[in-house]
Amino acid sequence: MADQDARSGEDKRPTEIPALRWEEPPEGPVLVLLDQTRLPAEEVELVCTDASALVEAIRSLAVRGAPLLGIAGAYGVALAAVRGFEVEEAAAALAGARPTAVNLAVGVRRAQAAHQEALARTGDTRQAAAAALAAARTLHRQDAEASARMAAHGLALLDELLPAGGHRVLTHCNSGALVSGGEGTAFAVALAAHRSGRLRRLWVDETRPLLQGARLTAYEAARNDMAYTLLTDNAAGSLFAAGEVDAVLVGADRIAADGSVANKVGSYPLAVLARYHHVPFIVVAPVTTVDPDTPDGASIEVEQRPGYEVTEVTAPQVPVTGAGGGIPVAPLGTQAYNPAFDVTPPELVTAIVTEEGVVSPVTAEALAELCARSRQV
Ligand code: MRU
C-alpha cells in the first residue's frame, strides 16, 4: 500500500534531494519515496508499506533512474522480509518491474542473497530480514560514494578533453540526485564543473515524452544555481551546428559487455550528432550498470512504454480526458512508437566514466578488465 503526503513546512534541503529513505515509524517500517511524477510542481512523498506498492511506483516512474532503481529494489526486498511477506515472490516482482536498467535486478539480487544466506545460516527470519536491510543500506551508501568518485573522474576527463575550460555541456534525461544515493552520474559531473567554476552552460534536453529533462534536471540545476538552458530534443542539432556544445554527458541504464550503452531514448541521436560535430560523447555510470551477461547492444531488452505517453500530455494540475489520464494531442486511436530507451554502439562513445576510472576507448576488453578490477575491491 502507498500513501501520499504533501511535504509541509519550509524546505530544509538546499541542494540535497533525498529521492528515497527507509523509515521505522511505530506502525512498521516503510520506504518513503519523493514522487518524481509530481515534480517540479509539487514535492509529494509516497510511502510504500509493501513491495507491491513499490513495484507500482517503479512502473509509474515515481522512483526511477538506474542507480536509484537498484537501491529501491534492494529496500523493497528488505521491506517484504521485515513485514513478513513472501520474499522470493516480492524479489521476482521487483526485479521484473522494468526490464532495461540492470541495476534494478542487481539491487534486488544483493538483498535477496543476503536474506537467503542469513536464513540458511541462522534459520531465523528476523535475522534474515535484518541482513536484507543491511545489504540495501550498504548499496545505498556505496552508490553515494561511487557518485562522488564518478564526479571527480568525469571532471578530470572534461578538463583533459577541453583544456580551454568554460565547458558547455549538453545532457539528456535526468541523472542527478534524483537517481542516486549521492549526486548522481552524468549530472554529478556537470555539478562538479559548476562548483569549480568551470561550467559555462548546462544544456538540458527536455526528454520527450515524460520530460525528465524539463521536469527533473532543470529542477536540480535550478536548486544548484547552475547556468542552464532548456531545449526541445529537436533543437539539439542546431545547437551543435552553432558550435555551442563542447561535450555531451549522459548516464546509462545498461552497458553491454561490448560497450553498447542503453540510455533514455534520444541518447543515440545525440551520439550521432556528437560524432559528426567532433564533440565528445561521454557516458557516466557506476560499475553496477555494466552487465557482463548481456553480450551486445542487440541483446538489451528495451522497455516499450504505453502509447498514451506520446499521444497525450499529462500534468497534475490540468483536467484529464484521455485514456492515460492526460490531454490528447493526437487523433483518438493513433498508434504510438514509445521505446523508453535506445542503444548507442561503443564506437560512438568517447569514454565511459565509472567510480573505478575511465574507459576510453570503449572496448569489450577494457570493460572486462574494469569489472574484474571492481570485483577485487
Ligand atoms: O525512464 P527513466 O526515467 O528511469 O530513465 C532514466 C534514464 O534513462 C537515465 O538517463 C539513466 O537511468 C541513467 S541515470 C544515472
Residues whose N, C-alpha, C, O or C-beta is under 5 A from the ligand:
A	BS01	MRU	R64 G65 A66 P67 H172 C173 N174 S175 V179 T185 Q212 G251 A252 D253 N263 K264
